[in-house]
Amino acid sequence: MATRPSFNKRQKEQARQEKKKRKDEKREQRDVEKATRPTSATGEDPDIAGIVPGPQPAVD
């Protein structure tokens, strides 16, 4: 049974390569999304535009 460790090692290496490939694809997708994300004319993030830091007015 000398071939079994080689087989297991090969499977482990293939799994590692697949995981790396998926991570690289996700990273590429995030970079594309980040580049195409809309920003305001002032370069401010639209999700936080108009937010004032500090205490907020009380709501009745």
SVG drawing of the C-alpha trace seen along z (x, -y; Angstrom):
<svg xmlns="http://www.w3.org/2000/svg" viewBox="-42 -68 47 70">
<polyline fill="none" stroke="black" stroke-width="0.4" points="0.0,0.0 2.8,-2.4 0.7,-4.2 -2.0,-5.4 -0.1,-8.2 0.8,-9.6 -2.9,-9.5 -3.9,-11.2 -1.2,-13.8 -2.3,-14.5 -5.9,-14.9 -4.9,-17.3 -2.8,-19.3 -5.7,-19.5 -8.0,-20.7 -5.5,-23.4 -5.2,-24.5 -9.0,-24.7 -9.4,-26.7 -6.7,-29.1 -8.4,-29.4 -11.8,-30.2 -10.1,-32.8 -8.4,-34.5 -11.7,-34.6 -13.5,-36.2 -10.7,-38.7 -10.9,-39.6 -14.7,-40.0 -14.3,-42.3 -11.8,-44.5 -14.2,-44.8 -17.1,-45.7 -15.0,-48.2 -13.9,-49.9 -17.5,-50.1 -19.1,-51.3 -20.7,-54.7 -19.4,-57.7 -20.7,-61.2 -19.3,-64.2 -17.2,-65.0 -15.8,-61.6 -17.8,-60.8 -19.2,-57.3 -23.0,-57.5 -23.8,-55.1 -22.5,-57.6 -23.2,-60.9 -24.7,-63.5 -24.0,-61.7 -22.9,-64.1 -20.5,-62.7 -21.2,-63.2 -24.4,-63.2 -27.6,-63.1 -30.7,-65.2 -33.3,-63.6 -36.3,-62.0 -39.6,-62.7"/>
</svg>
